[in-house]
Amino acid sequence: MTGIHLIYGLAIPCNGAGNCLEYLNGDLVDKYIKPAAERGWTVILDTQIGRSDPTAEVKRMIDRGYLKYDNVHVAIDPEFHVVPGHDDPGIPIGTVAASQINEVQEMLNRYVEAENLKTKKILIVHQFGDAAVPDGVPFMIGDKGDLKDFANVELAIDADGLGTPAEKVRKYNLMTNSRTYPSIRFSGLKVFFPNPWEHAGHFAKPPMTVDQVFGLAPVPGGLRMATKPNVLIIA
């Protein structure tokens, strides 16, 4: 299934004021949601959280009527959740608690039931720091083992971040391991490609190949993806 991944709530430096978020401007429904639905595409609304919290940001999407469309789903990016005592999102790397993700899941679960929606809501949580990967990166989902299942929500943990193919595969295999984290049934992988509008060098060097992404070929060093990702995000 093809989809458009929009950073709906963009965290920006706020110099200690405001909620550190600016939202996608314009008519989101007519520009993206309806045209995507006509093509059979999904739309993922991604919030970087800033000084807010995951529940408040997803409630904003609900209140604005975006999630009543069956093709619209949600992503949360803990990296840009502002750490108390700091001004800028992402410096240092932010985190969320499993309880906060469960609150969002519960909200989405109730919403699907109340609105009699035809499809479950997908909730993607981006992550590149994990307790199963002790590499000095903050654990971006605290108490991750406490994540719960909800009947109308499909929770996917997305292996985000830059790195060599070997490092990406190693982290993916550890962070999405269902034996370590029994509530994880769906996994994702984000691959960063060079593009002419990005000038800071934030892309994989080199990006993984399609065969490597789906475990059909090993990455340098011999590692393979333990499971095929359910979600592939091209950034």
C-alpha positions in Angstrom: 0.0 0.0 0.0 1.4 3.4 -1.0 1.4 6.2 1.4 2.4 9.9 2.0 4.2 10.6 5.2 3.7 14.2 6.3 5.5 15.9 9.2 2.3 17.5 10.4 3.6 18.9 13.7 7.1 20.2 13.0 9.3 20.9 16.1 11.3 24.1 15.7 13.7 25.9 18.1 11.5 28.1 20.3 14.0 29.9 22.6 12.1 28.7 25.7 8.7 30.1 24.5 5.6 28.5 23.1 5.1 24.8 22.4 7.9 24.4 19.9 5.5 23.2 17.2 4.3 24.6 13.9 1.6 22.8 12.0 1.2 22.1 8.3 -0.6 25.0 6.8 -3.4 25.0 4.2 -6.3 22.7 3.6 -4.9 19.3 4.6 -8.1 17.4 3.6 -8.3 18.8 0.0 -4.6 18.9 -0.6 -3.6 15.5 0.6 -6.3 13.4 2.3 -9.0 13.3 -0.3 -6.6 13.0 -3.3 -4.7 10.2 -1.6 -8.0 8.4 -0.8 -9.0 8.6 -4.5 -5.7 6.8 -5.4 -6.0 4.2 -2.6 -3.1 5.8 -0.7 -2.7 6.2 3.0 -1.7 9.5 4.7 0.5 9.4 7.8 0.3 12.5 10.0 3.6 12.7 12.0 4.0 14.8 15.1 7.4 15.7 16.5 5.8 16.6 19.8 8.0 19.5 20.8 7.0 20.9 24.2 3.6 19.2 23.9 2.8 15.6 24.6 1.6 12.7 22.3 -2.0 12.6 23.6 -2.5 16.3 23.1 -1.1 16.2 19.6 -3.2 13.3 18.4 -6.3 14.8 20.0 -5.6 17.9 17.9 -5.7 15.7 14.8 -9.0 14.2 15.9 -10.5 17.6 16.8 -9.7 18.9 13.3 -11.5 15.9 11.8 -8.5 14.4 10.0 -8.7 10.9 11.6 -12.3 10.4 10.5 -10.9 9.5 7.1 -10.1 5.8 6.9 -6.9 6.4 5.0 -5.4 8.7 7.6 -3.1 7.4 10.3 -0.6 8.7 13.0 3.1 8.7 13.7 5.0 9.9 16.8 8.6 11.0 16.8 10.1 11.0 20.3 13.4 12.4 19.1 12.0 15.9 19.0 10.2 15.8 22.3 11.8 18.6 24.2 13.7 17.4 27.3 12.8 19.4 30.5 15.3 22.1 31.2 16.4 22.4 27.6 15.2 24.8 24.9 15.6 23.1 21.6 13.8 19.9 20.3 16.2 17.1 19.6 19.0 18.5 21.7 19.4 16.2 23.6 17.4 13.4 22.0 13.9 13.2 23.4 11.9 10.3 24.7 8.4 9.2 25.5 7.1 6.6 28.0 5.3 3.5 27.0 2.4 4.7 29.1 2.1 7.8 26.8 2.0 5.6 23.7 -0.7 3.4 25.4 -2.7 6.5 26.1 -2.6 7.4 22.4 -3.6 3.9 21.5 -6.5 3.9 23.9 -7.7 7.3 22.4 -7.4 5.9 18.8 -9.1 2.7 19.8 -12.1 4.6 21.3 -12.3 6.9 18.3 -12.5 4.0 15.8 -15.3 2.5 17.9 -17.2 5.7 18.4 -17.0 6.8 14.7 -17.7 3.2 13.4 -14.6 3.5 11.1 -14.0 0.7 8.6 -10.3 0.3 9.3 -8.0 0.2 12.3 -5.7 3.1 12.9 -2.0 2.6 12.4 0.3 4.2 15.0 4.0 4.4 14.0 6.5 5.3 16.7 10.0 6.2 15.4 13.0 5.0 17.4 16.8 4.6 17.1 17.6 4.4 20.8 16.5 1.3 22.8 17.3 -0.6 26.0 18.0 -3.6 23.8 20.7 -1.6 22.0 23.1 -0.2 24.7 25.0 2.2 22.5 24.7 5.4 24.6 21.6 6.7 22.8 18.7 7.6 25.1 16.0 4.9 25.3 13.4 6.7 23.2 10.5 4.6 24.5 10.8 4.3 28.3 9.5 1.0 29.8 8.9 -0.3 26.3 8.0 -3.7 27.7 4.8 -2.1 29.1 3.4 -1.4 25.6 -0.1 -2.9 25.2 -2.3 -4.2 22.4 -5.5 -2.5 21.4 -8.1 -4.1 19.2 -8.5 -1.2 16.7 -4.8 0.0 16.6 -1.9 -1.5 14.7 1.3 -0.3 16.5 4.4 -0.3 14.4 7.9 0.5 15.8 10.0 2.1 13.1 13.8 1.8 13.1 14.7 5.4 12.4 18.1 7.2 12.2 21.2 7.3 10.1 23.9 4.7 10.0 25.6 2.0 7.9 23.5 -0.8 6.6 25.0 -3.1 9.2 24.1 -0.8 12.0 20.6 -0.2 10.7 19.9 -4.0 10.5 21.4 -4.7 13.9 19.2 -2.0 15.6 16.1 -3.1 13.6 16.5 -6.7 14.7 17.0 -5.8 18.3 14.4 -3.0 18.6 11.6 -4.9 16.9 12.2 -8.4 18.4 8.8 -9.7 19.5 10.5 -12.1 22.0 11.9 -9.1 23.8 8.9 -6.9 23.2 5.8 -9.2 22.9 3.4 -6.3 22.1 5.3 -5.5 18.9 3.6 -7.2 15.9 4.4 -4.7 13.2 7.8 -3.2 12.4 9.1 -0.4 10.2 12.3 0.8 8.6 13.2 4.3 7.5 15.8 4.6 4.7 17.3 8.0 4.0 18.3 8.7 0.4 20.2 11.7 -1.0 18.0 14.4 -2.4 18.7 17.8 -4.0 16.9 19.8 -1.3 18.9 18.4 1.6 22.3 20.0 2.1 23.4 18.8 5.6 24.3 15.3 4.5 21.5 13.6 6.5 21.3 10.5 4.4 22.5 6.9 4.6 25.9 6.2 3.2 25.0 4.0 1.4 21.3 3.5 1.6 20.2 -0.2 1.9 19.2 -1.9 -1.3 15.7 -3.4 -1.8 17.0 -6.9 -1.3 18.7 -5.9 1.9 15.6 -4.2 3.2 13.5 -7.3 2.8 16.1 -9.7 4.1 16.8 -11.3 0.7 20.4 -10.3 0.8 22.8 -9.6 3.7 24.4 -6.3 4.4 28.2 -6.0 4.6 29.3 -8.1 7.6 26.7 -10.8 6.8 23.7 -9.6 8.9 20.2 -9.9 7.5 16.9 -8.5 8.5 15.3 -10.9 10.9 11.8 -10.0 9.7 10.4 -8.2 6.7 9.3 -4.6 7.7 5.6 -4.0 7.5 6.2 -0.3 6.9 9.0 1.1 4.7 9.5 4.9 4.9 11.6 6.6 2.2 13.0 9.9 3.5 
